[in-house]
């Protein structure tokens, strides 16, 4: 996911892309007359038309007859990368699902890995393999609206059915490292079990190393009367305004626990909250409160940097407004918080840490009335030179003591997983420090390198397994304008064992964050690609859906000459703006130096959010 910021999404890469969009997204050259093609381009279009592999459908479940030539393109590759030209295109997601179905059923691929946080993605594997958990809730727990779609959920449900069918085996994993809280929790739990005397040192190292404790966040919480909600449907809503949230997000949360602290219902917006810099925007969560609820806690949540404002909160019970002004000041107009407390506890009794955040009533900013609640990330940045040694010491300690930890009762896989989670914390802290220092190019480079190393960890711990990767075109390409890509690093690791498919389209719709008027995520529609672009040349073949093996290009002649030149192609991550549509949010496509093969969909629609 090449997101505009660490918010959502995949995030650091497109934060970079947004920052330099003026430079990278220059208007497409239109030196030729409209609808005119050079002789070289005419030859290239004719070659593509003759060599295209037409596909009957983007949807899975339509058989494999038309996909058999893709098997020849994949060949004996161990790792297949599937890109996307936008983070919000329904047909891209569906086509990737169909290709994954084919590779799993016909080519022996057994591991799927997505551009999402690694430990959170592995939680979904429990569902895919064993049916444990709610797949929709687990998908929301990947933090990014970009993957929290009906198309991805349909693929996950297919994976579960495929594993149950006896026709094959596939696992769900992730390779990103944009959040650390779950990894921190995993390592601390592991150390508490098998080396408790070292736990204080671990906590000290991580506290000193990160710009804020990764387990802390801005939060204001309150207790809701169980009698008013048990057995009923709740809708909790409010308005959120943000400034410079480049990682994490701001949202609402609601938690319900039963006897013994058992979690019965929970939603913290799973990363689908407000990000970046936005004006006042409405958000809401809805859930059913079980009749056996014993404790309910709710409030506002800010697990990110920057500043968030909350105002005009409201609770509805079975569609009727819940009003108790003596208990809660949902508009934050009182001199101090009424009904809410900074930090506090979850419904299960877990204490919340707000270290690194200032949470207070703001008398100068409001959606309604005169005040709002502000959560501001306050910890000053730390540089990478300070961050890395502390986090590295944790990884080194666990690695050096692996044998002793196993002797203390840990399994080898548990020990390796703890080391990998400590590595993710190190990656997260390092890239955050670089980002805080303002070097977005270096942050993007480090993120792609880290993702590649995490893919290598998956491969090393699954010897011989064939792996399918899901990420943005910018990541899976062999090169990218800001530096080294995920694909480039993987090629250096695995050589010819890795191949990639770039995705392209001519016109249609997709979902993205509107950076023009800060109105949040919604569908955009773009016209056919301009003449002279790679996308326009693909569309000129007249074939609605097809694959193209770029490795079979002629070595010389007009076709080779056309492909040897850079041509613009749409490169839309999680951000877009109609105001800058003339730039088409494009990047240079350089033939097989970017991708081994292309999957093209002429007309697209927007992905469907869960």
HELIX and SHEET records of a PDB file:
HELIX    1   1 UNK A   12  UNK A   19  1                                   8    
HELIX    2   2 UNK A   21  UNK A   24  1                                   4    
HELIX    3   3 UNK A   39  UNK A   51  1                                  13    
HELIX    4   4 UNK A   65  UNK A   67  5                                   3    
HELIX    5   5 UNK A   68  UNK A   74  1                                   7    
HELIX    6   6 UNK A   90  UNK A  106  1                                  17    
HELIX    7   7 UNK A  118  UNK A  130  1                                  13    
HELIX    8   8 UNK A  135  UNK A  140  1                                   6    
HELIX    9   9 UNK A  150  UNK A  165  1                                  16    
HELIX   10  10 UNK A  181  UNK A  194  1                                  14    
HELIX   11  11 UNK A  196  UNK A  198  5                                   3    
HELIX   12  12 UNK A  199  UNK A  209  1                                  11    
HELIX   13  13 UNK A  226  UNK A  229  1                                   4    
HELIX   14  14 UNK A  259  UNK A  261  5                                   3    
HELIX   15  15 UNK A  269  UNK A  271  5                                   3    
HELIX   16  16 UNK A  384  UNK A  400  1                                  17    
HELIX   17  17 UNK A  402  UNK A  407  1                                   6    
HELIX   18  18 UNK A  412  UNK A  436  1                                  25    
HELIX   19  19 UNK A  440  UNK A  460  1                                  21    
HELIX   20  20 UNK A  473  UNK A  476  1                                   4    
HELIX   21  21 UNK A  486  UNK A  494  1                                   9    
HELIX   22  22 UNK A  495  UNK A  497  5                                   3    
HELIX   23  23 UNK A  534  UNK A  539  1                                   6    
HELIX   24  24 UNK A  550  UNK A  552  5                                   3    
HELIX   25  25 UNK A  558  UNK A  564  1                                   7    
HELIX   26  26 UNK A  578  UNK A  583  5                                   6    
HELIX   27  27 UNK A  591  UNK A  593  5                                   3    
SHEET    1   A 8 UNK A  53  UNK A  54  0                                        
SHEET    2   A 8 UNK A 545  UNK A 549 -1                                        
SHEET    3   A 8 UNK A 597  UNK A 604 -1                                        
SHEET    4   A 8 UNK A 498  UNK A 514  1                                        
SHEET    5   A 8 UNK A  79  UNK A  82  1                                        
SHEET    6   A 8 UNK A 466  UNK A 470  1                                        
SHEET    7   A 8 UNK A 109  UNK A 117  1                                        
SHEET    8   A 8 UNK A 171  UNK A 176  1                                        
SHEET    1   B 5 UNK A  53  UNK A  54  0                                        
SHEET    2   B 5 UNK A 545  UNK A 549 -1                                        
SHEET    3   B 5 UNK A 597  UNK A 604 -1                                        
SHEET    4   B 5 UNK A 498  UNK A 514  1                                        
SHEET    5   B 5 UNK A 520  UNK A 526 -1                                        
SHEET    1   C 5 UNK A  53  UNK A  54  0                                        
SHEET    2   C 5 UNK A 545  UNK A 549 -1                                        
SHEET    3   C 5 UNK A 597  UNK A 604 -1                                        
SHEET    4   C 5 UNK A 498  UNK A 514  1                                        
SHEET    5   C 5 UNK A 575  UNK A 576  1                                        
SHEET    1   D 5 UNK A 263  UNK A 267  0                                        
SHEET    2   D 5 UNK A 233  UNK A 257 -1                                        
SHEET    3   D 5 UNK A 295  UNK A 302 -1                                        
SHEET    4   D 5 UNK A 218  UNK A 223 -1                                        
SHEET    5   D 5 UNK A 341  UNK A 342 -1                                        
SHEET    1   E 3 UNK A 263  UNK A 267  0                                        
SHEET    2   E 3 UNK A 233  UNK A 257 -1                                        
SHEET    3   E 3 UNK A 274  UNK A 288 -1                                        
SHEET    1   F 4 UNK A 263  UNK A 267  0                                        
SHEET    2   F 4 UNK A 233  UNK A 257 -1                                        
SHEET    3   F 4 UNK A 307  UNK A 317 -1                                        
SHEET    4   F 4 UNK A 320  UNK A 321 -1                                        
SHEET    1   G 5 UNK A 263  UNK A 267  0                                        
SHEET    2   G 5 UNK A 233  UNK A 257 -1                                        
SHEET    3   G 5 UNK A 307  UNK A 317 -1                                        
SHEET    4   G 5 UNK A 372  UNK A 377 -1                                        
SHEET    5   G 5 UNK A 357  UNK A 362 -1                                        
SHEET    1   H 2 UNK A 567  UNK A 570  0                                        
SHEET    2   H 2 UNK A 586  UNK A 589 -1                                        
END                                                                             
